[in-house]
Amino acid sequence: MKLACELPDADGRSLSLWVCAELARQLIRTGIVAKISPQSVQRILFSKKLKPWRVHYWLTPKAPLDETFRATVLEICDLYTRALLPHERVLCLDEMTSLQPRKRPSATLPALPDLQSVKVEHTYARDGATNLLGAFNTRSGEVLGICRPRKRQAEFIELLELIDRTTEPSVTMIHLVCDNVSTHHGKLVRAWLERHPRFRMHFTPVHCSWMNQIEQWFSILRRKRLKAPNFADVADLISKIQAFISEWNELAHPFAWKPKSFEKILAKVDAALAAAAKDAALAAAAKVDAAPAAAAAA
């Protein structure tokens, strides 16, 4: 159990993770036991619900879970869940980068009866790439998208102009939700926004891309159209992406976001604020207790 709760590097093994066979080998190699099978190791680990071969990614927060973070989360929650006024729209924007056609030397073969799956040629050729810049309407589910070789402020402004052209003049407030990267708030973008006052930017908190609803739509696109890609070239890839967007918009639907969707992250913020308040109170109490001693020493 002690060995399984240490990383292999700590025991001089050039392994990323422990598996049962390697744990058994290490136990024998170091003389802890004369003989043990991987199955025995597995039973011991399972008795303690320990699985050192599994990985769970986590992120050291770079942004504090403070009142500013909380206010940003509540702002996004309000945009997604409240009833919009007739003159309002809420769109989520982002980019899907480095989409490659991955042309195969043989055509993809469809599925056949008797459990024959779709067959995709293993090898492929890299032949350029494109970037999809998209906007998702949170109330209708409709998508706008453009594909460009690069994703700079200039291309982002192209997307904004497309939104401006396709949104009726009666809509005087267009809320845009996107992440806080320079492409979305650079000098050129800010100048464009000043000339188009009906647009208002809202940035998701740091490392909270899940709050951007277009990420959900990107996952649908990736699963339904870009899985096992086999496109003739970049132009063919772009054509198929635009066709997918058109087909999606025929049956577009919004995603069901509710205040409950934000409860988990808000609970973390409340816990962090409570801990900070407790630490501040303890520090203040310690300072008060130390004051008489300091005065006496003086």
C-alpha positions, 0 to 999 in steps of 0.5 A: 500500500505504501508503494502504491501511494508513491509515484514510481519515480520516487522508487527509482522506476522510470514509469508514469504510473503504477499498474498491478504487474509493475507493483508486483515486479517492484515488490519482488525486485526490492525484496519485500516479498519473495513472490506475488502475483499481479492479481494479488496486488489487485485484490489488495488495492481494491480492498482500499479502493486504490487505483494508482493507474488512473489519472484525474487532472486538476488545476492549481487556481491562478485566479482567487475565488473571491468576490470578483470571481463570484460577481463574474459567475453570477453575471454569466448565470444571469445572462443565461437564465433570466428572461431576455427583453425583446431588444436583447440577445446573448451569444457565446463566442469562441474559436476551434483551432487547427482543424485538419482535413487529414486526407486518407489514401483510401475512402472511408467504408460504411458499416455493413450487416453482421457487426461490420463497423465503419472502416477508416484508413489508418494513415493520413496526410497533413495538408493544411488547417483552418480555424472555426470562429463561431457564435452560439445564440443561447436562446435559439441555439442557432450558430454563426461560423466562419473558417479562416487560416488564422485567428487574430483580432481581424478574424474575430472582427469578421465574426462580429461584423457577421453578427451585426449584419444578421441581427435585426436593427430592433435588437439594441443590446447584444451580449457577447460571452467569451473567454478573456484572451487578447484576441477578444479584447485587443486594441482593434476589437475595442475600437470596433466595439466603440463604433458599435455600441449595441455590443457588450462583452462579458468575459468568463472567469479564468479557467472556466471555459465550461461556462461558454455554451459554444463549447458544448456545441463544439463538442457536438460538431467534433463528435458528429462531423470531425470524428475520424476525419477524411476530407479531400483538402481544407476547402472540402473541410470548410465546406462540410463544416458550413454544411453542418452548421446549416443542417444544425440551424434547421433544427437548432435548439438551446441548451438547458442552463439553470441557476442550479448549473452554477451551484457547484462553483458558487459553493466553492467560492463561498467556502473559499470566502469563509476560509479567508474570513476565518484566517483574517479573524484569527490573524486579527485576534493574534495581533490583539493578543500580541499587543500587550506583550509588545507594550510591556516589552517597550 
